[in-house]
Amino acid sequence: MSIGRPPGHRYPDRVPDPQVVDVELERDRELRVEYDDGVTCTFPLLQLRQACPCATCRGRRDLDTAPYAGSSIEAVGAEMHGNWGIAISWSDGHSTGIYPWTHLRAWWDAGLD
């Protein structure tokens, strides 16, 4: 018995993800990411901090607990992770989350909910 694609089956063509062409971080306000398809996404820092993708913050959200309880936050630093994403160090001392470019774009496209 052979396992594989049926005769004549073709995988659908994959559309490449938009690539990041520029990133600007206003440490007390927002992160702006520009993609090569002309879309510029603007993320308020408090929303980014609340949406931190690290395991600890995801676990807190799973328990209906906010990862960060403050009403404002600042970015004290950021580190690019190549074509993959950005890590932000926060004024509350948290710095373990890496925000993938594809996730940021999907979040933007979905309306930042």
Phi and psi in degrees as GROMACS dihedral restraints (atoms count N, CA, C in turn):
[ dihedral_restraints ]
;  ai    aj    ak    al  type     phi  dphi    fc
    3     4     5     6     1  -104.4    20    10
    4     5     6     7     1   133.8    20    10
    6     7     8     9     1  -109.2    20    10
    7     8     9    10     1   131.0    20    10
    9    10    11    12     1   172.3    20    10
   10    11    12    13     1  -164.0    20    10
   12    13    14    15     1   -76.3    20    10
   13    14    15    16     1   142.9    20    10
   15    16    17    18     1   -64.7    20    10
   16    17    18    19     1   153.7    20    10
   18    19    20    21     1   -55.5    20    10
   19    20    21    22     1   134.5    20    10
   21    22    23    24     1    82.4    20    10
   22    23    24    25     1    -5.6    20    10
   24    25    26    27     1   -72.6    20    10
   25    26    27    28     1   139.0    20    10
   27    28    29    30     1  -131.9    20    10
   28    29    30    31     1   133.8    20    10
   30    31    32    33     1   -69.2    20    10
   31    32    33    34     1   141.8    20    10
   33    34    35    36     1   -64.0    20    10
   34    35    36    37     1   146.3    20    10
   36    37    38    39     1   -64.6    20    10
   37    38    39    40     1   134.5    20    10
   39    40    41    42     1   -90.7    20    10
   40    41    42    43     1   128.9    20    10
   42    43    44    45     1   -82.0    20    10
   43    44    45    46     1   126.6    20    10
   45    46    47    48     1   -66.6    20    10
   46    47    48    49     1   146.2    20    10
   48    49    50    51     1   -67.0    20    10
   49    50    51    52     1   145.6    20    10
   51    52    53    54     1   -59.2    20    10
   52    53    54    55     1   143.2    20    10
   54    55    56    57     1   -98.8    20    10
   55    56    57    58     1   144.4    20    10
   57    58    59    60     1   -74.9    20    10
   58    59    60    61     1   131.9    20    10
   60    61    62    63     1  -114.8    20    10
   61    62    63    64     1   -18.5    20    10
   63    64    65    66     1  -158.1    20    10
   64    65    66    67     1   144.9    20    10
   66    67    68    69     1  -136.0    20    10
   67    68    69    70     1   130.9    20    10
   69    70    71    72     1  -129.8    20    10
   70    71    72    73     1   132.1    20    10
   72    73    74    75     1  -118.2    20    10
   73    74    75    76     1   115.8    20    10
   75    76    77    78     1   -93.7    20    10
   76    77    78    79     1   107.2    20    10
   78    79    80    81     1   -58.3    20    10
   79    80    81    82     1   -21.6    20    10
   81    82    83    84     1  -109.9    20    10
   82    83    84    85     1     7.7    20    10
   84    85    86    87     1  -140.1    20    10
   85    86    87    88     1   -59.7    20    10
   87    88    89    90     1  -160.5    20    10
   88    89    90    91     1   163.9    20    10
   90    91    92    93     1  -114.4    20    10
   91    92    93    94     1   128.6    20    10
   93    94    95    96     1  -114.9    20    10
   94    95    96    97     1   131.7    20    10
   96    97    98    99     1  -126.1    20    10
   97    98    99   100     1   124.1    20    10
   99   100   101   102     1  -106.3    20    10
  100   101   102   103     1   133.8    20    10
  102   103   104   105     1  -107.5    20    10
  103   104   105   106     1   160.7    20    10
  105   106   107   108     1   -70.8    20    10
  106   107   108   109     1    -5.5    20    10
  108   109   110   111     1   -94.8    20    10
  109   110   111   112     1    10.8    20    10
  111   112   113   114     1    91.2    20    10
  112   113   114   115     1    -4.2    20    10
  114   115   116   117     1   -84.2    20    10
  115   116   117   118     1   130.0    20    10
  117   118   119   120     1  -112.5    20    10
  118   119   120   121     1   123.2    20    10
  120   121   122   123     1  -105.1    20    10
  121   122   123   124     1   134.3    20    10
  123   124   125   126     1  -119.2    20    10
  124   125   126   127     1   122.7    20    10
  126   127   128   129     1  -117.2    20    10
  127   128   129   130     1   115.9    20    10
  129   130   131   132     1   -61.0    20    10
  130   131   132   133     1   138.2    20    10
  132   133   134   135     1   -62.4    20    10
  133   134   135   136     1   -36.9    20    10
  135   136   137   138     1   -63.0    20    10
  136   137   138   139     1   -40.4    20    10
  138   139   140   141     1   -65.2    20    10
  139   140   141   142     1   -38.8    20    10
  141   142   143   144     1   -63.5    20    10
  142   143   144   145     1   -43.5    20    10
  144   145   146   147     1   -62.7    20    10
  145   146   147   148     1   -42.5    20    10
  147   148   149   150     1   -65.6    20    10
  148   149   150   151     1   -27.5    20    10
  150   151   152   153     1   -97.0    20    10
  151   152   153   154     1    17.2    20    10
  153   154   155   156     1   -48.4    20    10
  154   155   156   157     1   130.0    20    10
  156   157   158   159     1   -86.1    20    10
  157   158   159   160     1     4.8    20    10
  159   160   161   162     1   -69.4    20    10
  160   161   162   163     1   162.2    20    10
  162   163   164   165     1   -62.1    20    10
  163   164   165   166     1   -38.9    20    10
  165   166   167   168     1   -63.8    20    10
  166   167   168   169     1   -48.0    20    10
  168   169   170   171     1   -68.3    20    10
  169   170   171   172     1   -38.0    20    10
  171   172   173   174     1   -61.3    20    10
  172   173   174   175     1   -41.7    20    10
  174   175   176   177     1   -62.6    20    10
  175   176   177   178     1   -40.3    20    10
  177   178   179   180     1   -64.2    20    10
  178   179   180   181     1   -43.0    20    10
  180   181   182   183     1   -64.1    20    10
  181   182   183   184     1   -36.7    20    10
  183   184   185   186     1   -61.7    20    10
  184   185   186   187     1   -27.2    20    10
  186   187   188   189     1   -95.1    20    10
  187   188   189   190     1    13.5    20    10
  189   190   191   192     1    58.7    20    10
  190   191   192   193     1    34.8    20    10
  192   193   194   195     1  -116.1    20    10
  193   194   195   196     1   132.6    20    10
  195   196   197   198     1   -67.3    20    10
  196   197   198   199     1   134.7    20    10
  198   199   200   201     1   -64.1    20    10
  199   200   201   202     1   -26.2    20    10
  201   202   203   204     1  -142.2    20    10
  202   203   204   205     1   128.0    20    10
  204   205   206   207     1   -99.2    20    10
  205   206   207   208     1    -2.7    20    10
  207   208   209   210     1   -75.1    20    10
  208   209   210   211     1   170.0    20    10
  210   211   212   213     1  -102.4    20    10
  211   212   213   214     1    -6.5    20    10
  213   214   215   216     1  -150.1    20    10
  214   215   216   217     1   159.6    20    10
  216   217   218   219     1  -153.5    20    10
  217   218   219   220     1   152.8    20    10
  219   220   221   222     1  -126.7    20    10
  220   221   222   223     1   151.7    20    10
  222   223   224   225     1   -90.2    20    10
  223   224   225   226     1   125.4    20    10
  225   226   227   228     1   -97.2    20    10
  226   227   228   229     1    -9.9    20    10
  228   229   230   231     1  -176.4    20    10
  229   230   231   232     1   166.9    20    10
  231   232   233   234     1  -153.5    20    10
  232   233   234   235     1   149.0    20    10
  234   235   236   237     1  -134.2    20    10
  235   236   237   238     1   124.1    20    10
  237   238   239   240     1   -74.3    20    10
  238   239   240   241     1   141.6    20    10
  240   241   242   243     1  -115.8    20    10
  241   242   243   244     1    63.0    20    10
  243   244   245   246     1    55.4    20    10
  244   245   246   247     1  -136.5    20    10
  246   247   248   249     1   -81.2    20    10
  247   248   249   250     1     4.7    20    10
  249   250   251   252     1   -94.1    20    10
  250   251   252   253     1   -47.0    20    10
  252   253   254   255     1   175.7    20    10
  253   254   255   256     1  -163.5    20    10
  255   256   257   258     1  -135.8    20    10
  256   257   258   259     1   139.8    20    10
  258   259   260   261     1  -107.4    20    10
  259   260   261   262     1   134.9    20    10
  261   262   263   264     1  -117.1    20    10
  262   263   264   265     1   133.3    20    10
  264   265   266   267     1   -96.0    20    10
  265   266   267   268     1   127.7    20    10
  267   268   269   270     1  -102.8    20    10
  268   269   270   271     1   157.8    20    10
  270   271   272   273     1   -66.9    20    10
  271   272   273   274     1   -13.6    20    10
  273   274   275   276     1   -88.1    20    10
  274   275   276   277     1     4.0    20    10
  276   277   278   279     1    94.5    20    10
  277   278   279   280     1    -7.1    20    10
  279   280   281   282     1   -79.9    20    10
  280   281   282   283     1   140.2    20    10
  282   283   284   285     1  -157.9    20    10
  283   284   285   286     1    22.0    20    10
  285   286   287   288     1   -99.2    20    10
  286   287   288   289     1    -7.6    20    10
  288   289   290   291     1   -86.8    20    10
  289   290   291   292     1   136.9    20    10
  291   292   293   294     1  -112.8    20    10
  292   293   294   295     1   123.1    20    10
  294   295   296   297     1   -92.9    20    10
  295   296   297   298     1   106.7    20    10
  297   298   299   300     1   -67.0    20    10
  298   299   300   301     1   140.3    20    10
  300   301   302   303     1   -57.0    20    10
  301   302   303   304     1   -40.6    20    10
  303   304   305   306     1   -65.7    20    10
  304   305   306   307     1   -36.3    20    10
  306   307   308   309     1   -70.4    20    10
  307   308   309   310     1   -40.5    20    10
  309   310   311   312     1   -60.7    20    10
  310   311   312   313     1   -43.4    20    10
  312   313   314   315     1   -65.6    20    10
  313   314   315   316     1   -43.1    20    10
  315   316   317   318     1   -63.5    20    10
  316   317   318   319     1   -39.3    20    10
  318   319   320   321     1   -62.3    20    10
  319   320   321   322     1   -44.6    20    10
  321   322   323   324     1   -62.1    20    10
  322   323   324   325     1   -49.1    20    10
  324   325   326   327     1   -61.2    20    10
  325   326   327   328     1   -29.1    20    10
  327   328   329   330     1   -85.0    20    10
  328   329   330   331     1    -6.3    20    10
  330   331   332   333     1    99.6    20    10
  331   332   333   334     1    19.6    20    10
  333   334   335   336     1    57.1    20    10
  334   335   336   337     1    36.2    20    10
